[in-house]
Amino acid sequence: MNGALSTLRSSFSPLSDRNFRTYLGGQAISLIGTWLQVTAQAWVVWKLTGSNASLGTLTMVNTLPLLFLTPWTGVWADRLDRRKLLIYTQLGAMVLAFILAFLTQTETVQIWHVYVLSFLLGVIAALDFPAQQAFLGDLSGIGAVRKAVNLNITVLQVSRILGPALAGFVIGAVGAATAFWLNGLSFLAVVASLMIVRANQVRSTASGSSKGSFGESVRFVLGQPRIIDVIIFTILVTFFGLSIILNVLPSVADTVLKGDADTLGVLMASSGAGALVGVVLLAPLVQNTRRTGIALCLLLIWMGFWLYLFSLTDNLVVAVITMFLVSIAPPTIITTSNGLLQVLSPPAMRARLLSLFVMVSFGMQPFAALIVGNMADRFGVATAIAVNAIGLVIGGILMMLRPGLRAWKMKTQPSESLVTAPAEVI
């Protein structure tokens, strides 16, 4: 018990660094705005079309750039000043939020407007994500990067509680346009934090076609079986789990639970609360357990079990409870995977490896969104959720059969200071 409490307390150690605290504070404000927009945008699309397939298309156009652009954006994030790159991406996202706010405010918004703006936001995200994740290591040092990733995800999950709940109130009281205006303004906080902080970035100086390229990172990953494992875990969570949480909850709120925007806000807030419990309490323990691979397999099965129960209910209280329990697992799996990848990465290759991680894991999200959306329209949203739940359980069981995974544990632990060599996993 004391060991678990010590592990949980030590997980907050990166907050002792002023630069990291400043950046995380800006992120907290911006991410609340982001979830305001995510919730309001999904509600606008649902009200414009009444189609689960349209919700799936929205996710597809937003995430396709992650699949096709990250091989290049990861290389740029290793070579360019990541802090300046992040400032530009935040400003670009702010402009897109204001455009959507104006179109919604003037009641001229059409579904193709939302798709185009979502696609452009996805392009910015493809630039932003590898740089932002690698920037956490620049601020904290590689020895503390897993804790930094956990804290960053913690802030994300807190915003997933506050943002959707606030969005439900804002949409009901003053309309979706206000949610988009507030999101645009929230980017000023993270831009200000990026202008203040200073980071220790190890930049790639290679310009050849092989060394310093995306292909170099692929060859590195192919020699790391545990990295392959964590990528598969993330693909399973994204394809079968996040495709439900991020795509069809507006349909569940309206057609199954017979609710409105407030109902959607409550569902998304309960998901955020579960994810917060997962990343704050469970993720540090999973990352320090002797059998991390088995723990991640069990989390997939846990997620599938509660998601299946979620598919069976039309009661709001039961739906909120089961969505809370479902959502404990995804951030634990994703933060463990992300943190392990950063620990194992050579410093000058870190953004490229993260871009590969995004491409082959979250790059599955466009296809998952289309499949789930069309399945929900054809067979019903409850059936689509149940099928995905079964997929998670089967995936967890099959992962247990992978050679070496049951004995997976860290061989060496990096120090809290910045290190230049990656750790090893067996």
Beta strands, then each sheet from edge to edge (+ up, - down):
end
